[in-house]
C-alpha cells in the first residue's frame, strides 16, 4: 500500500496540569491512518477525546499541553512545522470545521469579508473580482445566496452560520478536512447536500475526510471506515459496514443499541397522542395558541445599492403561523436551518416582539403585555437551548445557575432555593447533589451540562417548555438518557413540550404531533405516525428522503 496521506501514531495528549500532578491523558495511545480520498468517521461520547485529537492535528491545543507520539502529513511531521509553515498548512493543506461556527466567524466582519480575507491571505494572486466569484460559488454549494454577502453572522441562523463555516473550509480546496460535528445544527437536507459535496470532493480531488460525529447513521452513510473512541482510547476500528453489523467492543454495542432505540421502526413514544384529523386532545382548551404570527426583518441596501436607488429586502422569517398546543402534548417543530423555527420560539417567548399576529398563553395575550408583566409570565414558559452555555453563567456554580430563576422571580429565600436546587439535581440524575452544586459548568461533560440546563428550566415549575434542539450536541447514548429523562419529567411535572429539532427520527420517537416548517410557514401539520407513513407535502417527503437511517446502513 502507498504511503498514507495522513497518519497518527501512538498519540497521547494531556491538557496542562497543576504542578506535581500526574498527566491525565485525554487521548491515550491512538493510532490510525488515512489514504487520499478516504473518509473515516470518529465516534464516541462527549469527553472521549475526539475533538482533542482534531485540534491536535491543527496544533490548536492550549500552550503547555503534553503531546507524545507522531502526527504526519505525507510523511512530514506536523508537530515540527515552523509557524509560517503551519499558517499555510491550516487552510491550504488541512481545514478544520468546528462544531460552534462562531469559533471561526468574527462578529464584526460580513460574510463576504470573511471569504475575501481567507482567499487574499492564501491566494494573493487572485483579484478581488476573482476572489468574490470563487467565494460566491463556494457559498452556493452550501445554499447561502449571493444576496447575503454583506450581512453579519448575527443576522444568520445557527445552521446558516455553520454552512458559512463549512464554505470557508472548502474555499482553498484542502487535501484533508477535519469536520468536528459539522452538521449538528443543520437539517437533514442541507446535511445531506454538504456531506454529498464533501464525498464528491474526496473522490475527485483525492481529499481525505475525518468526520468527528455522534450521529452513527450519518457516519454509516458517508464514511468508509470508523473509529470508536472511549475514555481517550481507540477501542474499535474497521470498515464501517463490518463494525456496525458485527460490533466487537462492548462500548460500540451500547452506542448502536442507543441509536437504534431512537430509530426503532415500531417505536413512537407518544403516550397521549393527539389525532391529526378530528383532534381529540386531553383538554379542549389549548395551553398555547398562535394566530397569524409574523416576524419580518429588513435588509437595508449598502452604499453602492443606495447609489443606484436599490430598495432594501424583507426576510419573512416567520410568515403567518397558526398553531395550537394542548396541555400534556409534545409537538415537534421540524424544518431546515433558516426556516424560522428558532425565531418562532423566541417570538412566542416575546424575546423579540412580532411584526404582527397574536400569541395567547393560558388565555393571556402575550404581545400586549408590558415588559414587567411578560417577565412574570416567563416563569410559566421556560426554554432549553441547543447549547447549554446559552443559559449557564460560567462565573456561577451549578447550584447558583439553577437557583437563580427562583431568586429572580422572588419564589424562595436563598436557603429555600438551595434545598429546591439540591432536590432538582437529584431528580435530573446529578448525584451526589452536594458535589454538583459546587461545581462549575466548565467542569461537566456536554450531557451533564444539558441536565443542568433542564434543571434550571424546571426549577420554577413551568407549564410549557420550549426545547430548541436540546440533545443535538450529545452522542447517542447520552442523548437517549436525556430523552428518557425528559419523558419522565413530563409526567412528573405535568409539562407540555414544544420540541424543535432537525432530527426527524428524534421527532418520531418523542412527539405526538409534528409541524413541518419551510420558508417561515408551516407546510404540514399532523399526527406523527401519519406524517411518517403518508406525508402530503413535497417538502416533507424531501426531508424524510434525506434523513439517514441506521437500519438502512
VODRENMAR-902806 format. One record per residue (C-alpha): residue in three letters; x, y, z. Coordinates in Angstrom, 2 decimals, decimal comma. Last residue first. Layout:
# VODRENMAR-902806
Ala/X/Y/Z
...
//
This chain:
# VODRENMAR-902806
Unk/-26,89/1,37/6,65
Unk/-30,65/1,22/6,18
Unk/-31,30/0,46/9,87
Unk/-29,13/3,45/10,76
Unk/-31,43/5,80/8,88
Unk/-30,05/8,95/7,26
Unk/-32,79/11,56/6,73
Unk/-32,79/12,81/3,12
Unk/-35,96/11,01/1,97
Unk/-37,88/12,15/5,03
Unk/-36,98/15,78/4,43
Unk/-37,88/15,59/0,72
Unk/-41,24/13,97/1,53
Unk/-41,96/16,79/3,99
Unk/-41,05/19,33/1,28
Unk/-43,39/17,67/-1,20
Unk/-46,31/18,00/1,22
Unk/-48,59/15,05/1,98
Unk/-46,52/12,67/4,08
Unk/-48,17/9,22/4,45
Unk/-46,49/6,93/6,95
Unk/-44,13/9,43/8,55
Unk/-46,70/12,24/8,79
Unk/-49,42/9,75/9,75
Unk/-47,39/8,31/12,63
Unk/-46,61/11,78/13,97
Unk/-50,18/13,10/13,84
Unk/-50,43/16,21/11,71
Unk/-49,18/19,54/10,46
Unk/-47,77/20,33/7,04
Unk/-46,49/23,49/5,31
Unk/-45,99/25,60/8,42
Unk/-44,59/28,86/7,05
Unk/-41,34/30,81/7,52
Unk/-39,71/29,34/4,43
Unk/-40,39/25,75/5,47
Unk/-41,84/24,40/8,71
Unk/-43,18/20,89/9,32
Unk/-45,43/20,62/12,38
Unk/-45,34/17,21/14,07
Unk/-47,78/15,67/16,53
Unk/-47,35/13,31/19,48
Unk/-43,57/13,72/19,59
Unk/-40,71/11,69/21,07
Unk/-39,57/8,87/18,79
Unk/-40,85/10,47/15,58
Unk/-39,22/13,78/16,45
Unk/-35,93/12,02/17,17
Unk/-36,17/10,20/13,84
Unk/-36,77/13,54/12,11
Unk/-33,69/15,20/13,57
Unk/-33,94/18,91/12,70
Unk/-35,47/19,61/16,10
Unk/-37,76/21,99/17,96
Unk/-39,83/20,37/20,72
Unk/-42,75/22,42/22,01
Unk/-43,32/20,49/25,21
Unk/-46,18/20,45/27,73
Unk/-45,35/19,52/31,31
Unk/-47,31/17,78/34,04
Unk/-44,29/17,88/36,42
Unk/-43,99/14,11/36,94
Unk/-45,28/13,11/33,51
Unk/-43,02/15,48/31,59
Unk/-40,14/14,68/33,92
Unk/-40,22/11,02/32,85
Unk/-40,26/11,95/29,15
Unk/-37,43/14,45/29,65
Unk/-35,34/11,83/31,50
Unk/-35,86/9,29/28,68
Unk/-34,71/11,97/26,24
Unk/-31,63/12,76/28,36
Unk/-30,63/9,08/28,58
Unk/-31,12/8,51/24,83
Unk/-28,99/11,55/24,01
Unk/-26,28/10,33/26,39
Unk/-26,07/7,01/24,49
Unk/-26,34/8,58/21,04
Unk/-23,82/11,40/21,50
Unk/-24,99/14,86/22,52
Unk/-24,96/18,12/20,54
Unk/-28,47/17,61/19,09
Unk/-29,98/16,97/22,53
Unk/-31,84/20,22/23,30
Unk/-32,52/21,27/19,67
Unk/-34,70/24,19/20,89
Unk/-36,92/22,86/23,68
Unk/-39,81/25,19/24,56
Unk/-41,13/24,01/27,93
Unk/-44,69/24,90/28,94
Unk/-46,38/24,71/32,35
Unk/-43,40/25,96/34,34
Unk/-42,31/24,63/37,76
Unk/-39,83/27,46/38,54
Unk/-36,97/24,93/38,89
Unk/-37,82/23,21/35,61
Unk/-35,70/25,35/33,24
Unk/-32,73/25,32/35,61
Unk/-32,94/21,53/35,96
Unk/-33,04/21,15/32,16
Unk/-29,96/23,38/31,82
Unk/-28,17/21,32/34,49
Unk/-29,06/18,14/32,59
Unk/-27,64/19,78/29,44
Unk/-24,38/20,47/31,26
Unk/-24,20/16,82/32,34
Unk/-24,60/15,65/28,73
Unk/-21,92/18,04/27,50
Unk/-19,46/16,92/30,19
Unk/-19,00/18,98/33,36
Unk/-16,11/21,03/34,76
Unk/-16,87/24,04/32,55
Unk/-20,38/24,18/34,05
Unk/-18,94/24,92/37,51
Unk/-19,09/22,61/40,52
Unk/-20,44/23,37/44,00
Unk/-23,98/22,05/43,45
Unk/-22,54/19,03/41,63
Unk/-20,90/17,79/44,84
Unk/-23,96/18,48/47,02
Unk/-26,18/16,61/44,52
Unk/-24,28/13,34/44,75
Unk/-25,68/12,83/42,23
Unk/-26,69/14,58/39,01
Unk/-29,58/12,39/37,85
Unk/-32,14/15,03/36,86
Unk/-34,15/14,43/40,04
Unk/-31,07/14,55/42,26
Unk/-30,17/17,97/40,90
Unk/-33,79/19,06/41,42
Unk/-33,70/18,13/45,13
Unk/-30,42/20,02/45,58
Unk/-31,91/23,04/43,79
Unk/-35,03/23,03/45,97
Unk/-32,96/22,96/49,17
Unk/-30,67/25,71/47,84
Unk/-33,65/27,90/46,92
Unk/-35,11/27,59/50,41
Unk/-31,86/28,89/51,92
Unk/-31,55/31,70/49,36
Unk/-35,18/32,70/50,00
Unk/-37,74/31,48/47,51
Unk/-40,13/32,49/44,70
Unk/-38,95/36,07/44,28
Unk/-38,97/35,74/40,47
Unk/-35,24/36,50/40,13
Unk/-34,44/34,45/43,26
Unk/-36,14/31,32/41,94
Unk/-34,61/31,94/38,48
Unk/-31,09/31,99/40,04
Unk/-31,37/28,59/41,75
Unk/-30,17/26,57/38,76
Unk/-27,21/28,81/37,95
Unk/-26,26/29,23/41,61
Unk/-26,19/25,47/42,16
Unk/-24,11/24,88/39,03
Unk/-21,61/27,49/40,20
Unk/-21,59/30,96/38,67
Unk/-18,85/32,56/36,56
Unk/-19,68/30,38/33,54
Unk/-23,28/31,68/33,52
Unk/-25,48/28,94/32,11
Unk/-28,34/29,86/29,76
Unk/-26,70/29,93/26,32
Unk/-23,92/27,68/27,66
Unk/-26,46/24,84/27,49
Unk/-26,12/24,87/23,68
Unk/-29,29/23,67/21,97
Unk/-31,40/25,74/24,35
Unk/-33,99/24,68/26,89
Unk/-36,70/27,33/27,29
Unk/-39,17/28,16/30,03
Unk/-42,77/29,28/29,94
Unk/-44,61/29,58/33,31
Unk/-41,96/31,80/34,90
Unk/-41,96/33,66/31,61
Unk/-45,28/35,22/32,59
Unk/-43,57/37,38/35,26
Unk/-41,15/38,78/32,69
Unk/-44,06/39,46/30,37
Unk/-45,74/41,52/33,09
Unk/-42,59/43,62/33,55
Unk/-42,07/44,16/29,80
Unk/-45,71/45,18/29,40
Unk/-48,13/42,66/27,93
Unk/-49,84/43,24/24,57
Unk/-47,97/40,51/22,66
Unk/-48,64/37,99/25,42
Unk/-52,44/37,68/25,07
Unk/-53,48/35,75/28,16
Unk/-55,78/32,70/27,97
Unk/-53,16/30,25/29,27
Unk/-50,76/31,56/26,59
Unk/-52,08/33,54/23,60
Unk/-49,60/34,72/20,97
Unk/-51,06/37,10/18,37
Unk/-50,15/38,41/14,92
Unk/-47,80/41,05/13,57
Unk/-44,18/42,16/13,36
Unk/-43,55/40,13/16,49
Unk/-41,54/41,35/19,51
Unk/-38,28/39,51/20,09
Unk/-37,74/37,78/23,43
Unk/-41,52/37,67/23,33
Unk/-41,46/33,99/24,36
Unk/-43,55/33,15/21,29
Unk/-41,19/35,33/19,24
Unk/-38,19/33,42/20,55
Unk/-39,77/30,11/19,57
Unk/-40,73/31,38/16,12
Unk/-37,22/32,70/15,50
Unk/-35,86/29,28/16,46
Unk/-38,04/27,53/13,89
Unk/-37,77/30,19/11,14
Unk/-36,72/28,18/8,06
Unk/-33,06/29,21/8,47
Unk/-31,92/25,68/9,23
Unk/-34,28/23,16/7,66
Unk/-37,57/22,05/9,18
Unk/-39,09/20,39/12,21
Unk/-41,39/21,55/15,04
Unk/-42,45/18,65/17,25
Unk/-45,49/19,00/19,50
Unk/-45,34/17,08/22,77
Unk/-48,74/17,29/24,43
Unk/-49,62/17,43/28,14
Unk/-51,79/20,52/27,74
Unk/-52,60/21,33/24,08
Unk/-50,56/23,34/21,55
Unk/-52,30/25,30/18,82
Unk/-50,60/26,82/15,78
Unk/-51,17/29,44/13,08
Unk/-48,03/30,97/11,57
Unk/-48,36/33,93/9,17
Unk/-44,80/34,40/7,95
Unk/-41,98/33,80/10,40
Unk/-38,52/34,60/8,99
Unk/-40,01/36,83/6,31
Unk/-36,80/38,50/5,11
Unk/-37,50/41,93/3,62
Unk/-35,16/43,46/1,07
Unk/-33,99/47,05/0,73
Unk/-34,63/49,01/-2,45
Unk/-31,97/49,88/-4,99
Unk/-31,59/53,57/-5,78
Unk/-28,36/53,01/-7,75
Unk/-26,46/55,00/-5,11
Unk/-28,38/53,09/-2,41
Unk/-27,02/49,80/-3,81
Unk/-23,47/51,21/-3,70
Unk/-23,87/52,33/-0,08
Unk/-25,49/49,11/1,12
Unk/-29,24/48,39/0,90
Unk/-31,01/47,74/4,23
Unk/-32,11/44,21/4,97
Unk/-35,50/44,38/6,71
Unk/-36,64/41,63/9,07
Unk/-40,14/40,14/9,33
Unk/-41,60/38,17/12,22
Unk/-45,23/37,22/11,70
Unk/-47,77/35,31/13,79
Unk/-51,12/34,73/12,09
Unk/-52,55/33,31/15,33
Unk/-50,56/31,30/17,89
Unk/-52,48/29,48/20,63
Unk/-50,76/27,98/23,66
Unk/-52,31/25,98/26,52
Unk/-55,05/24,88/24,15
Unk/-58,55/24,45/25,57
Unk/-60,48/21,24/24,84
Unk/-58,16/19,32/27,21
Unk/-56,95/15,75/26,64
Unk/-56,86/16,41/22,92
Unk/-59,29/14,89/20,42
Unk/-58,42/16,49/17,10
Unk/-60,78/15,39/14,32
Unk/-57,95/14,58/11,97
Unk/-54,40/14,77/13,31
Unk/-55,20/12,79/16,46
Unk/-53,46/13,96/19,61
Unk/-51,42/11,08/21,04
Unk/-51,20/10,85/24,80
Unk/-48,48/8,25/25,31
Unk/-46,20/9,31/22,48
Unk/-43,15/7,03/22,47
Unk/-43,14/6,02/18,84
Unk/-41,45/2,65/18,46
Unk/-42,05/0,28/15,60
Unk/-39,24/1,38/13,33
Unk/-36,71/1,86/16,11
Unk/-34,67/4,99/15,34
Unk/-34,39/6,11/18,99
Unk/-33,59/2,62/20,32
Unk/-31,39/2,02/17,26
Unk/-29,10/4,84/18,42
Unk/-28,92/3,51/22,00
Unk/-28,22/-0,07/20,86
Unk/-25,54/1,14/18,44
Unk/-23,75/3,04/21,20
Unk/-24,03/0,08/23,62
Unk/-22,51/-2,31/21,05
Unk/-19,62/0,05/20,39
Unk/-19,00/0,19/24,16
Unk/-18,97/-3,61/24,48
Unk/-16,34/-3,92/21,75
Unk/-16,82/-6,32/18,84
Unk/-19,50/-4,69/16,70
Unk/-20,68/-7,09/13,96
Unk/-23,05/-5,27/11,59
Unk/-21,98/-1,75/12,50
Unk/-18,27/-2,60/12,61
Unk/-18,40/-4,52/9,29
Unk/-20,32/-1,82/7,42
Unk/-17,99/0,90/8,65
Unk/-14,78/-0,93/7,75
Unk/-12,66/-1,17/10,86
Unk/-11,70/0,39/14,15
Unk/-12,53/-0,40/17,78
Unk/-11,40/0,74/21,25
Unk/-9,47/3,86/20,19
Unk/-8,58/5,19/23,63
Unk/-9,26/8,57/25,24
Unk/-12,03/7,35/27,54
Unk/-13,84/5,62/24,67
Unk/-13,19/6,20/20,98
Unk/-14,75/4,26/18,09
Unk/-13,01/4,53/14,71
Unk/-14,99/4,07/11,52
Unk/-14,14/3,37/7,91
Unk/-15,67/4,11/4,51
Unk/-17,75/7,05/5,79
Unk/-20,90/8,68/4,35
Unk/-23,91/6,51/5,24
Unk/-22,66/4,79/8,38
Unk/-21,20/8,06/9,69
Unk/-24,58/9,76/9,20
Unk/-26,42/6,91/10,94
Unk/-23,97/6,99/13,85
Unk/-24,52/10,68/14,55
Unk/-22,08/11,41/17,41
Unk/-19,62/12,90/14,94
Unk/-16,00/13,54/14,05
Unk/-15,64/13,17/10,27
Unk/-12,02/12,80/9,16
Unk/-12,14/13,42/5,41
Unk/-9,37/12,81/2,87
Unk/-9,19/14,71/-0,42
Unk/-8,30/12,80/-3,59
Unk/-9,75/15,77/-5,52
Unk/-12,50/13,91/-7,39
Unk/-13,38/11,21/-4,84
Unk/-12,93/13,20/-1,63
Unk/-14,51/16,21/-3,30
Unk/-17,61/14,17/-4,13
Unk/-17,89/12,94/-0,54
Unk/-17,57/16,51/0,74
Unk/-20,33/17,61/-1,63
Unk/-22,51/14,66/-0,58
Unk/-21,83/15,61/3,03
Unk/-22,91/19,18/2,34
Unk/-26,07/18,22/0,45
Unk/-27,06/15,57/3,02
Unk/-26,57/17,97/5,91
Unk/-28,62/20,59/4,00
Unk/-31,50/18,12/3,61
Unk/-31,21/16,66/7,12
Unk/-31,32/19,95/8,97
Unk/-28,16/21,58/10,27
Unk/-27,11/22,36/13,86
Unk/-25,02/19,22/14,39
Unk/-23,81/19,21/10,76
Unk/-20,09/19,85/11,23
Unk/-19,66/17,70/14,39
Unk/-15,88/18,23/14,14
Unk/-15,03/18,10/10,43
Unk/-11,32/17,51/9,80
Unk/-10,80/18,16/6,11
Unk/-7,64/16,95/4,41
Unk/-6,30/17,82/0,94
Unk/-7,55/21,41/1,14
Unk/-9,57/23,04/-1,67
Unk/-8,92/26,65/-0,54
Unk/-12,55/27,70/-0,19
Unk/-13,79/24,40/1,32
Unk/-13,12/25,38/4,95
Unk/-14,72/28,79/4,41
Unk/-17,79/27,05/2,92
Unk/-18,06/24,86/6,04
Unk/-18,00/27,96/8,27
Unk/-20,71/29,58/6,09
Unk/-22,88/26,46/6,42
Unk/-22,40/26,59/10,18
Unk/-23,60/30,19/10,23
Unk/-26,68/29,06/8,28
Unk/-27,44/26,41/10,90
Unk/-27,17/28,90/13,75
Unk/-29,49/31,35/11,98
Unk/-27,93/34,30/10,22
Unk/-28,10/38,06/11,01
Unk/-25,66/37,60/13,92
Unk/-23,02/36,43/11,41
Unk/-23,04/39,77/9,52
Unk/-24,64/40,51/6,15
Unk/-22,95/41,91/3,06
Unk/-22,83/38,66/1,05
Unk/-26,40/37,56/1,92
Unk/-27,60/38,46/-1,60
Unk/-25,26/35,80/-3,02
Unk/-27,41/33,03/-1,53
Unk/-26,00/30,57/1,02
Unk/-27,05/27,05/0,00
Unk/-23,85/25,19/0,95
Unk/-22,59/24,87/-2,64
Unk/-23,75/28,48/-3,25
Unk/-21,21/29,67/-0,68
Unk/-18,46/28,08/-2,80
Unk/-19,66/29,82/-5,99
Unk/-19,93/33,13/-4,10
Unk/-16,37/32,72/-2,80
Unk/-14,90/31,94/-6,22
Unk/-16,66/34,94/-7,78
Unk/-15,53/37,18/-4,89
Unk/-11,91/36,06/-5,23
Unk/-11,95/36,64/-9,00
Unk/-13,37/40,15/-8,53
Unk/-10,90/40,99/-5,76
Unk/-8,05/39,82/-7,99
Unk/-6,45/36,46/-7,18
Unk/-2,64/36,37/-6,90
Unk/-2,91/36,82/-3,14
Unk/-4,11/33,18/-2,75
Unk/-3,63/32,24/0,92
Unk/-4,23/35,52/2,76
Unk/-6,34/37,01/-0,07
Unk/-8,62/33,95/-0,11
Unk/-9,25/33,92/3,65
Unk/-9,81/37,69/3,84
Unk/-12,16/37,58/0,84
Unk/-14,31/34,85/2,40
Unk/-14,63/36,52/5,80
Unk/-15,23/39,84/4,03
Unk/-18,24/38,36/2,25
Unk/-19,76/37,03/5,46
Unk/-19,51/40,50/6,97
Unk/-17,00/41,11/9,73
Unk/-17,60/42,38/13,29
Unk/-18,97/39,05/14,60
Unk/-15,75/37,28/13,52
Unk/-16,57/33,71/12,46
Unk/-14,47/30,60/13,15
Unk/-15,28/29,80/16,79
Unk/-18,67/31,34/15,98
Unk/-19,34/28,22/13,88
Unk/-19,58/26,02/17,01
Unk/-18,91/22,40/15,98
Unk/-15,66/23,45/14,33
Unk/-14,70/22,77/10,72
Unk/-10,94/22,22/10,50
Unk/-9,02/22,57/7,25
Unk/-5,85/20,80/6,13
Unk/-3,43/21,57/3,30
Unk/-4,33/25,08/2,13
Unk/-6,42/26,06/5,16
Unk/-4,06/25,42/8,03
Unk/-0,85/24,10/6,45
Unk/0,00/27,58/5,15
Unk/-0,13/29,02/8,68
Unk/1,77/25,97/9,98
Unk/4,59/26,55/7,51
Unk/4,91/30,14/8,78
Unk/4,89/28,97/12,43
Unk/7,50/26,23/11,69
Unk/6,29/22,65/11,25
Unk/7,68/20,05/13,72
Unk/4,33/18,80/15,14
Unk/3,01/18,27/11,61
Unk/5,77/15,72/10,96
Unk/6,25/15,09/7,23
Unk/5,41/11,67/5,73
Unk/2,59/12,94/3,54
Unk/1,05/14,54/6,65
Unk/2,32/13,15/9,96
Unk/1,17/13,29/13,59
Unk/3,55/11,37/15,87
Unk/3,70/10,29/19,52
Unk/3,63/12,32/22,74
Unk/1,91/15,63/23,43
Unk/1,69/17,45/26,78
Unk/-0,32/20,67/26,65
Unk/1,90/23,58/27,65
Unk/0,00/26,04/25,45
Unk/-3,61/25,10/24,83
Unk/-4,32/22,87/21,82
Unk/-4,71/24,37/18,36
Unk/-1,94/22,45/16,64
Unk/-4,17/21,65/13,62
Unk/-3,77/17,89/14,16
Unk/-4,07/18,44/17,93
Unk/-7,42/20,15/17,42
Unk/-8,88/17,03/15,81
Unk/-7,50/14,75/18,54
Unk/-8,93/16,96/21,26
Unk/-12,27/16,91/19,43
Unk/-12,49/13,11/19,63
Unk/-11,07/12,78/23,18
Unk/-13,81/10,79/24,99
Unk/-15,32/13,90/26,62
Unk/-18,64/13,64/24,77
Unk/-19,37/10,04/23,80
Unk/-17,71/8,30/20,88
Unk/-17,43/8,44/17,10
Unk/-14,68/9,08/14,54
Unk/-15,75/8,57/10,94
Unk/-13,19/8,00/8,20
Unk/-13,48/9,05/4,56
Unk/-10,69/8,07/2,18
Unk/-9,81/10,06/-0,95
Unk/-6,09/10,00/-0,23
Unk/-5,36/7,35/2,44
Unk/-5,97/8,00/6,13
Unk/-4,03/6,45/9,00
Unk/-4,74/5,39/12,59
Unk/-3,05/5,28/16,02
Unk/-4,24/6,36/19,47
Unk/-2,08/5,79/22,56
Unk/-4,23/7,75/25,05
Unk/-6,05/10,94/24,10
Unk/-7,35/12,95/27,08
Unk/-4,42/11,51/29,07
Unk/-4,43/12,77/32,67
Unk/-0,84/13,72/33,42
Unk/0,34/13,10/37,02
Unk/0,12/16,21/39,17
Unk/3,30/17,77/40,65
Unk/2,43/21,22/39,26
Unk/-1,14/21,74/38,09
Unk/-1,86/20,13/34,76
Unk/-1,92/21,42/31,17
Unk/-4,02/19,12/28,94
Unk/-2,72/15,63/28,24
Unk/-2,33/14,15/24,76
Unk/-1,04/10,73/23,70
Unk/-0,60/9,71/20,07
Unk/0,81/6,25/19,35
Unk/0,96/7,04/15,63
Unk/-1,38/9,38/13,72
Unk/-1,27/9,33/9,93
Unk/-2,19/11,44/6,92
Unk/-1,84/10,93/3,19
Unk/-0,79/7,33/3,72
Unk/2,27/5,96/1,91
Unk/1,23/3,52/-0,80
Unk/0,00/0,00/0,00
//
